[in-house]
Amino acid sequence: MIKWWSSVCATALAVLAGSTQVMAQQGAEAADAPREVSMLQLFDGAILWGSIVGHDAQTLHIERLDNGGRLRLPWTQLSPALSEQLLDQYGYIDRSGEEVMIEADRYILRDGREIVAATVRDTFEAFWVKTASSTFAVPKLQIKVPPTRVFVSALEIYTREELYKQELTKLEAVLQDPQASNEVKARAHWDLATYCERIYDFAHAVEHYKALGSLAPDFKTNETAAAVARNTTKVALQSQLDALREIDTLRARGRFDDALRQADAFIAGHEDSPLRPDANKKKTQVLKAREQKMRQRVAEAWVRWLPRLLDQKARTPLLTLEAALAYLDEGLGNDLVENVTKEVAKTVSAEATPDLVKRYWSERQLGRWRSANYGQGTWLLGENEARKGLEPEEKEAAPTSETDAARKELEERIKRYLQNQEMVRKAQSPDAQGEEEDREKFWAEYSSGSKSQWMLARYVETSGEFQLRAPGFVNCPDCGGTGVRETVSVRGTLNAGNAQGGGQRQTGGQITLSKCPTCFHIGVFRKVWFR
């Protein structure tokens, strides 16, 4: 992948093109031995047979096989794949900028802070850790979870000088080896120089690229010239390159707003910089990364806050069924958006808004299937709603226009409202005050955990916010799915069993049926699948 400072390389190489062309010409004219013939694919698909006799930042020098003529072929005239391959081979593409990565420890603290550092000492009370700026203690009582191993840029843990000195010892060992040839020593300088580029130490990179030329003048001649030109330019732009690298670091650490502020400051403060286009590209990358993270966090936070809010509501003292249904219709959606927005604003970006959160939720990638149960409270839905989907139903035709879709959505909302009102009406009806059908009495005695699950199932099934699949049903364990209980009267004694059998049966008695007191004649417990 072409690194973000390739525009700098092109600028520097254009300035030095004259000297580079002379070097290439001299190398080409001095070579009288038979040359290797290559098949070169051009941009338009044509094939050119010839020998590569030289190159510079703008052109590839070819000696044609068919007539022996020589031409300078612009890199853009080659196929993109071949052009990139040769530019990389001859050192015109800067791939050395891939930063050195090392393992470090990631600490999550109880106050939400995150520390990424190298652990240098473990004491009874704290971990002593090191970053590029300091060494400090992390008290163990402040750590929320055990540290994990992560890969980070070496420059986050060590300074440039520390990293350079660590690698310099390898070069010194080669230079002091009496058995090492000049080419081996030149290779050691080359390796250290490319390492210096990877740690943004461009001054030392220039130093070692120049040093290898005095040891082995024929070692990577053109590549070395390109590298010297590239790094000489970078030395003059060191502070700007460091600022751009910091933008990448902030983006990688999820500090998107800080990264955007730094990108905007760079663009505003360096109007004439050759790196300004790179800063614009980095700003675009940060914006895309922030949006992706916000979308991910919205989906995660939404499904996490939904049961949490319902648990809080279910523990409200004297919560009536009517109040619970009203909350599902009017309050829960607003509470969800408010809490998710706050979390995303705190953990991802302060730019999070309720409208943005709602849009990202509606456009989310659907995750795994989850479930919610009405449990023993299934009967509160009424028989039709409770058993809906138990038997195959004809599918409604999909809406054919936006108007139809809007009308269908309105009809569904009205239908849900009327269903909720019907449940409330039944709960308050004078005819429904018996123990078996007293909804409010049942609801008041229902556990808070069961209430929370019931409200979750009701919300995901009726809100229109989730994708649903066919509901699941479990037969009532008391009546076996029939909805009724048998009562047998024999010689003044009562022997109870369900309608499918079980219990004690005696002939000669009177059998009566009554509503199952567990499922209230519904026969099944309803389960909802959603995502």
MARTOR-928852 format. One record per residue (C-alpha): x negated, y, z; residue number from 1. Coordinates in steps of 0.02 Angstrom, whole numbers, plus 32768, in hexadecimal, padded with zeros to 4 digits. Layout:
// MARTOR-928852
((X, Y, Z), NUM)
...
***
This chain:
// MARTOR-928852
((8000, 8000, 8000), 1)
((7FBB, 80AA, 7FCF), 2)
((7F9D, 810C, 806D), 3)
((7FE6, 81B5, 808F), 4)
((7F45, 8213, 8073), 5)
((7F31, 81D5, 7FBE), 6)
((7F5B, 8285, 7F84), 7)
((7EC2, 82C2, 7FE3), 8)
((7E59, 8240, 7F8A), 9)
((7E97, 827A, 7EE1), 10)
((7E70, 832F, 7F0D), 11)
((7DC0, 8308, 7F45), 12)
((7D9B, 8295, 7EB3), 13)
((7DDA, 8314, 7E35), 14)
((7D5C, 8391, 7E79), 15)
((7CCF, 8312, 7E6A), 16)
((7D0B, 82C7, 7DC6), 17)
((7C7D, 8311, 7D62), 18)
((7BF2, 82C0, 7DC9), 19)
((7C51, 821C, 7DD4), 20)
((7C68, 8216, 7D17), 21)
((7BAE, 8230, 7CFD), 22)
((7B87, 81A0, 7D73), 23)
((7C01, 812F, 7D18), 24)
((7BBA, 815E, 7C6D), 25)
((7B08, 813D, 7CA4), 26)
((7B39, 8094, 7CEA), 27)
((7B94, 8068, 7C49), 28)
((7B06, 809B, 7BD4), 29)
((7A84, 803E, 7C3B), 30)
((7ADF, 7F99, 7C2B), 31)
((7AA7, 7F42, 7B8B), 32)
((7ACF, 7E91, 7BC4), 33)
((7B70, 7E3D, 7B87), 34)
((7C04, 7E7C, 7BE9), 35)
((7C9A, 7E1E, 7C2A), 36)
((7D32, 7E32, 7BBA), 37)
((7DD6, 7E59, 7C13), 38)
((7E8B, 7E56, 7BDC), 39)
((7ED8, 7EFD, 7C0D), 40)
((7F94, 7F11, 7C0F), 41)
((7FCE, 7FC0, 7BE2), 42)
((8063, 801F, 7C26), 43)
((80CD, 7FFC, 7B8B), 44)
((80AA, 7F40, 7B95), 45)
((8023, 7F3B, 7B0D), 46)
((7F80, 7EDD, 7B2A), 47)
((7ED2, 7F27, 7B14), 48)
((7E38, 7EB6, 7B10), 49)
((7D94, 7F03, 7B45), 50)
((7D0B, 7F18, 7BC6), 51)
((7D12, 7F91, 7C58), 52)
((7C74, 7FFA, 7C4D), 53)
((7C9C, 8084, 7CC9), 54)
((7D22, 80E3, 7D26), 55)
((7D49, 8183, 7D82), 56)
((7DD9, 81CB, 7DE5), 57)
((7E3E, 81F0, 7D47), 58)
((7E0D, 816F, 7CC4), 59)
((7DD2, 80BD, 7CA5), 60)
((7D42, 80AE, 7C26), 61)
((7D5E, 8022, 7BA9), 62)
((7CF4, 7FD8, 7B1D), 63)
((7D6F, 7F8C, 7AA2), 64)
((7D55, 7ED9, 7A6B), 65)
((7DA0, 7EF1, 79BD), 66)
((7D32, 7F80, 797E), 67)
((7CB2, 7FA2, 7A06), 68)
((7CF2, 8053, 7A1F), 69)
((7CFA, 80A3, 7ACA), 70)
((7D8B, 8101, 7B15), 71)
((7DBD, 814D, 7BBA), 72)
((7E67, 810A, 7BE7), 73)
((7ECB, 816E, 7C69), 74)
((7EFF, 8103, 7CFC), 75)
((7FB5, 812D, 7CD8), 76)
((7FA8, 80D5, 7C2F), 77)
((7F8A, 802D, 7C84), 78)
((8015, 7FC4, 7CCD), 79)
((803A, 7FFD, 7D7F), 80)
((8003, 7F58, 7DCC), 81)
((7F5D, 7F53, 7D6E), 82)
((7F3D, 800B, 7D8E), 83)
((7F54, 7FF7, 7E49), 84)
((7EEA, 7F59, 7E4C), 85)
((7E56, 7FAD, 7DF3), 86)
((7E65, 8051, 7E53), 87)
((7E5E, 7FEC, 7EF4), 88)
((7DCC, 7F83, 7EB5), 89)
((7D66, 801C, 7E86), 90)
((7D89, 8078, 7F28), 91)
((7E00, 80FF, 7EE9), 92)
((7E8E, 80C6, 7F58), 93)
((7E72, 80E5, 800F), 94)
((7EA7, 8047, 8069), 95)
((7E30, 8060, 80F9), 96)
((7EAF, 80CE, 8152), 97)
((7F0A, 8039, 819C), 98)
((7EF2, 805E, 8252), 99)
((7E98, 7FE9, 82C7), 100)
((7F1A, 7F91, 8332), 101)
((7EFA, 7F40, 83DA), 102)
((7F60, 7EE9, 8461), 103)
((7F9D, 7F4F, 84F5), 104)
((801B, 7F40, 8582), 105)
((80C7, 7F90, 857D), 106)
((810E, 7FC4, 8626), 107)
((81C5, 7FF5, 863C), 108)
((81DF, 805D, 86DA), 109)
((827C, 806B, 8742), 110)
((8295, 8121, 8711), 111)
((829D, 80F0, 8658), 112)
((81ED, 8124, 862B), 113)
((817F, 80B5, 85C1), 114)
((80C2, 80A4, 85D2), 115)
((8056, 804D, 854F), 116)
((7FA3, 8036, 8588), 117)
((7F18, 7FB9, 85A3), 118)
((7F18, 7F6B, 8650), 119)
((7E69, 7F77, 8699), 120)
((7E88, 7F43, 874E), 121)
((7F10, 7EEF, 87B4), 122)
((7F1D, 7F1A, 886C), 123)
((7F9C, 7EEB, 88EF), 124)
((7FFD, 7F8D, 88DD), 125)
((7FE1, 7FC3, 8829), 126)
((7FA3, 7F9F, 877B), 127)
((7F15, 8010, 8745), 128)
((7F28, 8038, 868C), 129)
((7EC6, 8097, 8609), 130)
((7EFC, 8105, 8578), 131)
((7E95, 8173, 8507), 132)
((7EB3, 8207, 8579), 133)
((7EA0, 81BE, 8628), 134)
((7E9B, 812A, 869F), 135)
((7F23, 8125, 8724), 136)
((7F87, 80B4, 8797), 137)
((8036, 8072, 8775), 138)
((8085, 8045, 881E), 139)
((80D3, 7F98, 8816), 140)
((816E, 7FD2, 8873), 141)
((8196, 8048, 87E2), 142)
((8190, 7FBD, 875F), 143)
((823C, 7F81, 8728), 144)
((8209, 7EE1, 86CC), 145)
((8164, 7E85, 86B6), 146)
((80F1, 7ED2, 8632), 147)
((80F1, 7E8E, 8582), 148)
((8066, 7E85, 8500), 149)
((8076, 7EF6, 8468), 150)
((8008, 7F2E, 83D7), 151)
((7FE0, 7FE8, 83CF), 152)
((7F64, 805A, 837B), 153)
((7EBA, 804B, 83CB), 154)
((7EB4, 810A, 83D3), 155)
((7F40, 8107, 8454), 156)
((7ECF, 80A6, 84CB), 157)
((7E1E, 80DE, 849F), 158)
((7DD2, 817F, 845F), 159)
((7D7F, 8185, 83B4), 160)
((7CD5, 818E, 8404), 161)
((7CF6, 80F2, 846E), 162)
((7D2F, 8090, 83D7), 163)
((7C9D, 80CC, 836E), 164)
((7C1B, 809D, 83F1), 165)
((7C67, 7FEF, 8400), 166)
((7C4E, 7FCE, 8346), 167)
((7BA7, 802A, 833A), 168)
((7B55, 7FA0, 83A1), 169)
((7B7B, 7F24, 8315), 170)
((7B24, 7F92, 8295), 171)
((7A8E, 7FAC, 8305), 172)
((7A7C, 7EF1, 831A), 173)
((7A75, 7EDB, 825D), 174)
((79FC, 7F6B, 8242), 175)
((7985, 7F24, 82C5), 176)
((7989, 7E76, 8279), 177)
((78E5, 7E5D, 821A), 178)
((7935, 7DD3, 81B2), 179)
((79C1, 7E44, 8170), 180)
((79AD, 7E81, 80BE), 181)
((79D1, 7F33, 8089), 182)
((7A72, 7EF7, 8036), 183)
((7AAB, 7EA7, 80D9), 184)
((7A82, 7F48, 8136), 185)
((7ADF, 7FAC, 80B3), 186)
((7B75, 7F3A, 80C9), 187)
((7B6F, 7F59, 8186), 188)
((7B71, 8015, 8166), 189)
((7C03, 7FFE, 80EE), 190)
((7C66, 7F9A, 816E), 191)
((7C4A, 801A, 81F6), 192)
((7C75, 80A9, 8181), 193)
((7D1B, 805A, 8150), 194)
((7D3E, 8038, 8209), 195)
((7D1D, 80F0, 822D), 196)
((7DA1, 811E, 81AC), 197)
((7E1D, 80AC, 8204), 198)
((7E01, 8109, 82A8), 199)
((7E06, 81B4, 8253), 200)
((7D4E, 81D4, 8275), 201)
((7D2A, 821C, 81CA), 202)
((7C87, 8274, 81F6), 203)
((7C34, 81D0, 8229), 204)
((7C80, 817D, 8190), 205)
((7C26, 81F9, 811E), 206)
((7B85, 81DD, 8180), 207)
((7B86, 8120, 8168), 208)
((7BC0, 8125, 80B2), 209)
((7B2C, 8194, 808A), 210)
((7AB4, 812A, 80F1), 211)
((7AD9, 808B, 8091), 212)
((7AA8, 80E0, 7FED), 213)
((79F5, 80F7, 8029), 214)
((79E8, 803F, 8057), 215)
((7A36, 7FF3, 7FBA), 216)
((7A54, 8072, 7F2E), 217)
((7AAF, 7FEF, 7EC4), 218)
((7B29, 7FBA, 7F4E), 219)
((7BDD, 7FF0, 7F22), 220)
((7B9F, 808C, 7ECA), 221)
((7C43, 80CF, 7E87), 222)
((7CA7, 8097, 7F1F), 223)
((7C2D, 80EE, 7F93), 224)
((7C35, 818F, 7F2E), 225)
((7CF2, 818C, 7F37), 226)
((7CEE, 8168, 7FF3), 227)
((7C74, 81F7, 8015), 228)
((7CE2, 826F, 7FB3), 229)
((7D7E, 8232, 800B), 230)
((7D38, 823F, 80BA), 231)
((7CE0, 82E5, 809B), 232)
((7D8A, 832E, 8075), 233)
((7DD4, 82DD, 810F), 234)
((7D4E, 8325, 8181), 235)
((7D8A, 83D3, 8151), 236)
((7E3E, 839C, 8173), 237)
((7E1C, 833A, 8212), 238)
((7E93, 839A, 8283), 239)
((7F1F, 8392, 8203), 240)
((7F07, 82D8, 81EB), 241)
((7F0D, 82BF, 82A6), 242)
((7FB1, 831F, 82AC), 243)
((7FFB, 82B0, 8224), 244)
((7FC0, 8214, 827D), 245)
((8015, 8252, 831B), 246)
((80B9, 825E, 82BB), 247)
((80A7, 81A6, 828C), 248)
((8080, 8179, 8340), 249)
((8118, 81D6, 8383), 250)
((8187, 8182, 8302), 251)
((8143, 80D6, 832D), 252)
((8165, 80F7, 83E7), 253)
((8219, 812C, 83C3), 254)
((81FD, 81E3, 83EF), 255)
((8253, 821E, 8350), 256)
((8282, 82CE, 8386), 257)
((81CF, 82F3, 83BC), 258)
((818F, 82AD, 8317), 259)
((8206, 831C, 82B4), 260)
((81D3, 83B6, 8317), 261)
((811C, 8391, 82F2), 262)
((8140, 8374, 823A), 263)
((81A1, 8418, 822E), 264)
((8115, 8474, 8288), 265)
((8094, 842C, 8210), 266)
((80FA, 845C, 8176), 267)
((8117, 850C, 81B7), 268)
((8062, 8527, 81EE), 269)
((8005, 84DE, 8159), 270)
((8056, 8527, 80BE), 271)
((7FB7, 8515, 8055), 272)
((7F7E, 846C, 8098), 273)
((7F69, 83DD, 801B), 274)
((7FB7, 836F, 80A3), 275)
((805B, 83CF, 80A5), 276)
((80AF, 8350, 802F), 277)
((8078, 82C6, 80A6), 278)
((80C9, 8321, 8137), 279)
((816B, 832C, 80D4), 280)
((8163, 8272, 80B1), 281)
((8146, 824E, 8168), 282)
((81DA, 82B9, 8198), 283)
((8247, 8254, 8121), 284)
((8204, 81B3, 816D), 285)
((822C, 81F0, 821C), 286)
((82DD, 8222, 81EA), 287)
((82FD, 8177, 819E), 288)
((82B2, 811C, 8233), 289)
((8318, 8186, 82AC), 290)
((83BA, 8163, 824F), 291)
((8395, 80A9, 824B), 292)
((8370, 80A8, 8305), 293)
((840C, 810D, 832D), 294)
((8479, 8095, 82CA), 295)
((842C, 8002, 8326), 296)
((843F, 8053, 83D0), 297)
((84F5, 8087, 83B0), 298)
((8525, 7FD2, 8388), 299)
((84C8, 7F92, 8421), 300)
((850A, 8016, 8498), 301)
((85BE, 8008, 845D), 302)
((85CE, 7F4F, 8486), 303)
((8572, 7F69, 852A), 304)
((85DC, 7FFC, 8565), 305)
((8683, 7FAE, 8536), 306)
((8688, 7F27, 85BF), 307)
((8631, 7F9C, 8639), 308)
((86B9, 8020, 8629), 309)
((8741, 7F9D, 8635), 310)
((86F3, 7F54, 86D2), 311)
((86F4, 8000, 8720), 312)
((87AA, 801C, 86F1), 313)
((87DE, 7F6F, 872D), 314)
((879A, 7F96, 87DA), 315)
((8806, 8033, 87E7), 316)
((8875, 8023, 8882), 317)
((892E, 800A, 885B), 318)
((8911, 8000, 879F), 319)
((89B9, 7FD8, 8751), 320)
((89D4, 7F7B, 86AE), 321)
((8A1E, 8019, 8664), 322)
((8984, 807D, 8694), 323)
((8910, 7FF7, 864F), 324)
((896B, 7FF6, 85A7), 325)
((896A, 80B4, 85A1), 326)
((88AE, 80B4, 85BE), 327)
((8894, 8039, 852F), 328)
((88FC, 80A7, 84BB), 329)
((88BD, 8153, 84EB), 330)
((8825, 8157, 855D), 331)
((87B1, 80C6, 8538), 332)
((8782, 80FC, 8488), 333)
((8750, 81AA, 84C2), 334)
((86ED, 8165, 8556), 335)
((8691, 80EE, 84E2), 336)
((865E, 8177, 846A), 337)
((862A, 81EB, 84F8), 338)
((85BC, 816B, 8551), 339)
((856E, 8124, 84B3), 340)
((8546, 81D4, 8476), 341)
((84F0, 81FE, 851B), 342)
((8489, 815F, 8516), 343)
((8452, 8176, 8461), 344)
((8429, 822D, 8482), 345)
((83BE, 81FC, 8517), 346)
((8364, 8166, 84CC), 347)
((8358, 818E, 8412), 348)
((837F, 8241, 83E1), 349)
((83D0, 82DB, 842A), 350)
((8421, 82F3, 8380), 351)
((84A1, 826A, 83A6), 352)
((8554, 82AA, 839D), 353)
((85FD, 8256, 83BB), 354)
((8629, 8261, 8302), 355)
((8584, 8212, 82D2), 356)
((859A, 8188, 8352), 357)
((8649, 815F, 8311), 358)
((860A, 815B, 825E), 359)
((8576, 80EB, 8286), 360)
((85E9, 8075, 82E6), 361)
((8661, 8067, 8255), 362)
((85CE, 8048, 81DD), 363)
((8573, 7FCE, 824F), 364)
((852F, 7F27, 8218), 365)
((859E, 7EA2, 8263), 366)
((8545, 7E3A, 82E6), 367)
((856E, 7D93, 8335), 368)
((861E, 7D5F, 8365), 369)
((8652, 7D84, 8418), 370)
((86ED, 7D4D, 8477), 371)
((8768, 7D90, 84F6), 372)
((87F3, 7D32, 8552), 373)
((889F, 7D66, 858B), 374)
((8899, 7CCF, 85FE), 375)
((892F, 7CB3, 866F), 376)
((8969, 7D62, 8643), 377)
((8990, 7D2C, 8590), 378)
((8A4A, 7D2D, 85BB), 379)
((8A44, 7DE9, 85D8), 380)
((8A3A, 7DFE, 851A), 381)
((8AE6, 7DB1, 8501), 382)
((8B03, 7D0C, 84AB), 383)
((8AF4, 7D4B, 83F8), 384)
((8A51, 7DA7, 8412), 385)
((8A08, 7D22, 8484), 386)
((8A23, 7C96, 8406), 387)
((8A00, 7CFD, 836A), 388)
((8987, 7C9E, 82FB), 389)
((89AE, 7BF7, 834A), 390)
((8A11, 7BCA, 82AF), 391)
((89D4, 7BF7, 81FE), 392)
((8A15, 7C9F, 81C2), 393)
((8A23, 7CEA, 8115), 394)
((899C, 7D69, 80F4), 395)
((89D2, 7E1A, 80CC), 396)
((899A, 7E65, 8027), 397)
((8904, 7ED6, 8036), 398)
((8926, 7F91, 8020), 399)
((8909, 7FCA, 7F6D), 400)
((88E6, 8083, 7F8E), 401)
((88AC, 80FA, 8015), 402)
((8960, 812F, 8030), 403)
((8996, 807B, 804C), 404)
((8904, 805F, 80C3), 405)
((8930, 80FB, 8127), 406)
((89E7, 80C9, 812E), 407)
((89B9, 8019, 8167), 408)
((8946, 805E, 81EF), 409)
((89D2, 80D1, 822D), 410)
((8A4D, 8041, 822E), 411)
((89D3, 7FD7, 8293), 412)
((89BA, 8062, 8312), 413)
((8A76, 8078, 8326), 414)
((8A8A, 7FBD, 8336), 415)
((8A05, 7FB2, 83BE), 416)
((8A56, 8043, 841B), 417)
((8B01, 7FF2, 8415), 418)
((8ABB, 7F4B, 844F), 419)
((8A67, 7F9E, 84E4), 420)
((8B06, 7FFD, 850D), 421)
((8B68, 7F5B, 8504), 422)
((8AF3, 7F09, 8582), 423)
((8B06, 7F9E, 85F5), 424)
((8BC2, 7F9C, 85E0), 425)
((8BCA, 7EE5, 860C), 426)
((8B5E, 7F04, 86A5), 427)
((8BDA, 7F89, 86E0), 428)
((8C7B, 7F32, 86AB), 429)
((8CF7, 7F09, 8738), 430)
((8D11, 7E61, 86E5), 431)
((8C5A, 7E35, 86F3), 432)
((8C3F, 7E47, 87AD), 433)
((8C38, 7D8D, 87CF), 434)
((8B95, 7D46, 880C), 435)
((8B6F, 7CEC, 8769), 436)
((8B8A, 7D82, 86F8), 437)
((8B51, 7E0E, 8769), 438)
((8AC4, 7E51, 86FF), 439)
((8A8F, 7ED8, 8776), 440)
((8A89, 7E5F, 8806), 441)
((8A23, 7DE7, 879F), 442)
((89B1, 7E74, 8765), 443)
((899A, 7EB6, 8816), 444)
((8962, 7E0A, 8850), 445)
((88F3, 7DEC, 87B7), 446)
((8839, 7DF4, 87E0), 447)
((87D6, 7E8A, 87A0), 448)
((8769, 7E18, 8736), 449)
((8803, 7DCB, 86E4), 450)
((884D, 7E77, 86C7), 451)
((87AD, 7EB0, 8673), 452)
((87AC, 7E19, 85FF), 453)
((8864, 7E30, 85D7), 454)
((884B, 7EE7, 85AB), 455)
((87B1, 7EBD, 8543), 456)
((8813, 7E3C, 84E0), 457)
((88A4, 7EB4, 84C9), 458)
((8835, 7F43, 8490), 459)
((87CC, 7EE4, 8411), 460)
((8867, 7E92, 83CA), 461)
((88CF, 7F30, 83B5), 462)
((8856, 7FC3, 83A6), 463)
((8825, 7FA4, 82F1), 464)
((876E, 7FC1, 8321), 465)
((8737, 7F0D, 830D), 466)
((8738, 7E82, 828E), 467)
((87A1, 7DF0, 82CC), 468)
((87AF, 7D3B, 829D), 469)
((8838, 7CBC, 82C3), 470)
((885E, 7CBD, 837E), 471)
((883E, 7C26, 83EB), 472)
((88BB, 7BD0, 845B), 473)
((88AA, 7B5F, 84F3), 474)
((893E, 7AFC, 8536), 475)
((8977, 7B2C, 85E2), 476)
((8929, 7AAD, 865A), 477)
((89C7, 7AA8, 86C2), 478)
((8A4A, 7A81, 863D), 479)
((89DB, 7A3B, 85B5), 480)
((8A13, 7ABD, 8536), 481)
((8ACF, 7A9F, 8543), 482)
((8AF5, 7B38, 85AC), 483)
((8B68, 7AD9, 8621), 484)
((8B5E, 7A6E, 86BE), 485)
((8BC6, 79D4, 86E7), 486)
((8C17, 79C4, 8791), 487)
((8C5F, 791A, 87C4), 488)
((8CD8, 790D, 8858), 489)
((8CDF, 785D, 88A8), 490)
((8D34, 7838, 8950), 491)
((8D1A, 78E8, 8989), 492)
((8C61, 78ED, 895B), 493)
((8C12, 7953, 88CF), 494)
((8B86, 790D, 8862), 495)
((8B3D, 798B, 87E8), 496)
((8ADF, 796C, 8746), 497)
((8AC7, 79C1, 869E), 498)
((8B34, 79A1, 8607), 499)
((8AB1, 7933, 85B5), 500)
((8AA8, 78BB, 8647), 501)
((8A44, 78AF, 86E4), 502)
((8A7F, 78BD, 8796), 503)
((8AF1, 783B, 87E4), 504)
((8B89, 77FC, 8780), 505)
((8C19, 7799, 87C9), 506)
((8CB4, 775D, 876F), 507)
((8D5F, 7787, 87AB), 508)
((8D31, 783D, 87D2), 509)
((8D63, 78E1, 8782), 510)
((8CE0, 7935, 8710), 511)
((8CE3, 79F3, 86FC), 512)
((8C70, 7A66, 8698), 513)
((8C2D, 7B0E, 86D0), 514)
((8BB3, 7B8F, 868F), 515)
((8AFE, 7B66, 86B2), 516)
((8AC7, 7BDA, 8741), 517)
((8A16, 7BDF, 86FC), 518)
((8A32, 7C15, 8648), 519)
((8AE4, 7C57, 865F), 520)
((8B2B, 7BEE, 85D0), 521)
((8AA7, 7C26, 8551), 522)
((8A4C, 7B7E, 8554), 523)
((89A2, 7BBF, 851E), 524)
((8918, 7C37, 8551), 525)
((88E0, 7CAB, 84C4), 526)
((882A, 7CCC, 8494), 527)
((87EF, 7D55, 841D), 528)
((8753, 7D4E, 83B0), 529)
((8708, 7DF3, 8378), 530)
((866C, 7E4A, 8339), 531)
***
